[in-house]
Amino acid sequence: MTCAACSSAVERALSRSEGILDAHVSLATGEARVRIDPTQTGPEGVVDVIRRTGYDVEAQEARFGVTGMTCAACVSAVDRALQRVPGVVSAEVGLASEEAKVRWIPGVVEEDDLLQAVEAAGFGLHPLKGEGAGGSDDREARRAEDREAEARDLFRKFWVGAILSIPVLLLGHHEWVPFLRGLDHGQVRLLWGLSGVLTLPIMVWVGGRFFTRGWKSARKLAPNMDTLVAMGTGAAFLYSVVAVSAPGLFPEGTAHPFFEAAAVIITLVVLGQALEARARGTTSAALRALMDLRPRQARVVRDGEEVEVPVEEVEVGEILVVRPGERIPVDGEVTRGASAIDESMVTGESIPVEKGVGDPLTGGTINRSGSFRMRATRVGSDTVLAQIVALVREAQGSRPPIQRLVDKVSGVFVPVVVAIAVLTFILWLLVGPEPSLNYAVVVAVSILVIACPCALGLATPISVMIAVGKAAEHGILIRNGEALQKARALDVILLDKTGTVTRGEPRITDVVPLRDEDGDGARHRLLQWAAAAESGSEHPLGQAVVAAARAAELSISSAEEFEGVAGKGVRALVEGKAVLVGTPTLLAEAGVDPQPLQSQWDRLSREGKTPALVAVGGEAMGVLAWADTEREDSAAAVARLRGLGLQVIMVTGDNETTARAVAERVGIDEVRAGVLPDGKSEVVAALQSQGRRVGMVGDGINDAPALARADVGLAMGGGTDVAMETADITLMRSSLHGVADAVELSRAAVRNMKQNLVGAFFYNTAAIPVAAGALYPFLGLLLNPMIAGAAMAFSSVTVVTNANRLRRWHPSLRK
């Protein structure tokens, strides 16, 4: 809210909404006091009204670790539990990341409310503290240790289950064993009883968590995979106990136990979970590798002496010493000495970059040669490496749009499976062949076990985690799963010129005074006035003017007033005189006749340079011109983008002649020149209205509106913070090849997700009819519950294994 009209609009909207009894909105405090009828609405309803009015609500955000989730139904249950807490604005739960990101209104909700809600649903929730660099490292290390410990525990239980299941299987099918053939009924019952005794520890210890978790979930009306396994194996075990202990309850000769089915199913499911846990541990390898880049110690100069301290204790402004072969501890700049720095962890480029006094340094990069001193400029969670880690973690825990449909299906899948199992049991009991109860138990157990939606819940999150980590390895930072999915569908790429296609480091090539009566003197005066006007500018062209004046050792006055005019130039007040540097339009609007300089403007434009007119005190003074060379790989990158089937268009605020000269050299056919910042956004919107899916690549503040408007915004790594904050994807390497890399990775990742989803959906949809006995009327075959257990166990392993194929992905340029 910025004015009284804003607060009035919000208050009016709230007052008119159903369930809100009274509302008062204060512009001064930025707060709304609202009294509601809880039977008609809640805090989330108030938030919705405010958002529909065009404003947002300040919310606290935190990440939590979630324990006890095993399938997509678990994710839905946790998500539902959090969303139902009054005052929670949004919740996003990830199965692969085992995290939940929650936003809530402070004062309405406390952390304890969230913990209690999730625990009531049968799961665990704990805050993830220590978001700083060190806390992140420790947390990720603990998580890796926890996953490895879980895998070890599951493998241990599997081996115990396997050792016990073998005799149970043989005792259940004693006719397979030569020396156990020909036993009388009493002896067979004794073997069955022994089989039940051996199965009991499998049920209680090996598979105990299925029953405890399954019961909690069922009690909260949120059944999940544990519920299905517990119901299936529990039914088989209980039926078997009754069949052995009270065979008289069954028609003669029909009481046959299924202890081996319960034992083998649990053992195989535990094996599948153990293999899955181990495979899932590799999905976060890229994130752990980034964590490992951060040095633990730093050598700081304090009181004239070098002292080794934990990197967390380094403060901004301190001087550090870095020796050959060491990693740079924090972000900073060189103050003494020079070296070659390996920045491959940030940019993906293996060639070391020479650094000297004043050059920036990134924490985590490697000092390859000389020893130097540096000043710390950013420490802790403010460093580039810490921000990359935070962004990768955020993206890995996000859900792409394709996952939302899966979540909706998973939320109702388990109850539907239970209903199908019950109906099928009744059907076989009524019309099935004798012994109908045996057949009914077999099909019901098979349905419950085989239909667990484990693979469905992992199909997309595991691919997102690996793809985002792989992107980070190649200097591509993807903000979320939605950006990863959308990039594959792009068909148009818009490229800004300066700093994107070109180096963005223009230099002054021409200084042409209107009156050249004293040669260098006139040129120096023209350059001094222009440099003084541009001294407050952050634009590359303005900085090039200042750099040229300093190179000529000219004194530069400070601008008393400064104003950047988008797409036209700058206005400044220097030594009491109005100074204009920019286009003919800028001069004309200020009442200065640009005509005397028009011929020079046209000549320099024809040469592919960027001219700017200079006027001082209301009179035209001369013309400056810049040249900005293309990046050496721009032409190859543009050809690669076109090879991917993308239309490439250059959109720039530069004049037509200059823009076309650059476009021709890099192989771009279509150019939109003279486009103001708002105009770039309009170009994006116009293409989108034609049904095109647009990717915008830029690096400056003036590109931010277009980056935000595009289907996918891509910011070059050397760009402004505003551009990178607005973009969906940040390219740490200032090369257009990164755009092609991002599109290729997106296509590979979405292809992998679809393979996983198709496999998981096909498995679940095809498996249920087979388990229900669809083949029996034609082939006389029923699916053995043990085979059903094996199929379910390995379905999720298959998904995780397929997703891990993305770890072998490399850009086509480097294959």
Secondary structure as UniProt FT lines:
FT   HELIX           4..15
FT   TURN            18..19
FT   STRAND          20..26
FT   TURN            27..30
FT   STRAND          31..36
FT   TURN            38..40
FT   HELIX           43..52
FT   TURN            53..54
FT   STRAND          60..67
FT   HELIX           72..83
FT   TURN            86..87
FT   STRAND          88..94
FT   TURN            95..98
FT   STRAND          99..104
FT   TURN            107..108
FT   HELIX           111..120
FT   TURN            121..122
FT   STRAND          124..127
FT   HELIX           133..172
FT   HELIX           174..176
FT   HELIX           178..180
FT   TURN            181..182
FT   HELIX           185..201
FT   HELIX           202..206
FT   HELIX           208..219
FT   TURN            220..221
FT   HELIX           225..245
FT   HELIX           247..249
FT   TURN            252..253
FT   HELIX           259..283
FT   HELIX           285..292
FT   STRAND          297..302
FT   TURN            303..304
FT   STRAND          305..310
FT   HELIX           311..313
FT   TURN            316..317
FT   STRAND          319..322
FT   TURN            324..325
FT   STRAND          331..337
FT   STRAND          339..342
FT   HELIX           344..347
FT   STRAND          353..355
FT   TURN            357..358
FT   STRAND          360..361
FT   TURN            363..364
FT   STRAND          366..367
FT   STRAND          372..378
FT   HELIX           380..382
FT   HELIX           384..396
FT   HELIX           401..431
FT   HELIX           436..450
FT   HELIX           454..458
FT   TURN            459..460
FT   HELIX           461..473
FT   TURN            474..475
FT   STRAND          476..478
FT   HELIX           481..487
FT   TURN            488..489
FT   STRAND          492..495
FT   HELIX           497..501
FT   STRAND          507..513
FT   TURN            517..519
FT   HELIX           520..534
FT   TURN            535..536
FT   HELIX           540..551
FT   TURN            552..553
FT   STRAND          561..565
FT   TURN            566..568
FT   STRAND          569..574
FT   TURN            575..576
FT   STRAND          577..582
FT   HELIX           584..589
FT   TURN            590..591
FT   HELIX           595..597
FT   HELIX           598..606
FT   TURN            607..608
FT   STRAND          610..616
FT   TURN            617..618
FT   STRAND          619..627
FT   TURN            632..633
FT   HELIX           634..643
FT   TURN            644..645
FT   STRAND          647..651
FT   HELIX           656..666
FT   STRAND          670..672
FT   HELIX           677..689
FT   TURN            690..691
FT   STRAND          694..698
FT   HELIX           701..703
FT   HELIX           704..709
FT   STRAND          712..716
FT   TURN            717..718
FT   HELIX           721..726
FT   STRAND          729..731
FT   HELIX           737..771
FT   TURN            772..775
FT   HELIX           776..779
FT   HELIX           785..803
FT   HELIX           804..808
FT   HELIX           812..814
//
